[in-house]
């Protein structure tokens, strides 16, 4: 889309003094105001006229939004204002959630990741969000504050449709908590873009596997897929195959096939539905093979 | 139109500016402070021509509101030379011929300067990865990468 105007349309910048003030303002101006941190998604949409707003509410620095802490029992908490680069260079994240580092680093460019946030990536609710899949397989839970108090929302029940979530008027996601990773966890994020790095994903596959004595195969696998359905999704049938059958090249291929059959991609400027389906199969197989090779060492 | 009065440091000079609240940092630098070294390319955070340092980290200035910059410390390409002397990277990019039309150069210089600050001896891959958000239509990147290598003292 070509827009001769280089900047954003006229709007007001609101810097609330507290989280409760932010929630109140957002509730009172529902539909006309949105919270933002880095702005890397909404600025572009505002500029292109796809999104129309009267107010941008800056939530950086508000209660809990700057938090980036790891606790062996509670897990990792990432505040809404924490940038992708801050996540990717954090020693605890590197040690315990290397798959999240990989996913964060797959987003756009270094300078964009200095603005872009994991919470923004989630709240933008694009099926293509690169960090969402990894947060899904890690059973992330969103910490939400609204005018009526706080609540938590499992990430798996957060998305309704492209760009739409279960958030109510006046609610702000202040952080996400990722439980401690399962013992022996190996995770990867495979992304297919038009370039090797920096592009939006045509297909994204987040895979996590770990030893699990309760399943017949002795392992549990989690597989989340990006850009291939209206919302980020998990390939449940594929996960079940790997729970029940002995892990071999054949069962991995079968799971990858099941992942392909579970997706409902669209044709768009970045790739056709048919191509996406095949790439889901190939990348899932590749990711599972890689994770299994490390688990099986 | 709503305005914000902000005070920030740009290239070591303290400036107080009244900015429309929807104005980006890029627009403020070019239109309010006449610092036109920073270029307006895609306005979507993709091309990197508008890259500046904000509080010691590179950002796309088209992706920052000026109103957010109260108290910020900004470095643009105009601030790289000190007392009329070009920075080492500015020297090496001229020497290697890493500049053709020059439109990407200011953003390239800021991104590469930021890279050398966080990683003084980057590998070629690290250089290419750090510059992935700075598009150049002329050079094919080879000479720009050479300039960064040379500035890193290799």
Interface residues (C-beta under 8 A of the other chain):
Chain A: X3 X6 X7 X8 X9 X10 X11 X12 X13 X15 X38 X39 X40 X43 X44 X47 X56 X58 X60 X85 X108 X109 X110 X111 X112 X114 X115 X197 X198
Chain B: X1 X2 X4 X20 X21 X22 X23 X24 X26 X27 X40 X43 X44 X45 X46 X48 X51 X54 X57 X58 X59 X60 X62 X63 X64 X65 X67 X68 X111 X114 X115 X129 X130 X132 X133 X134
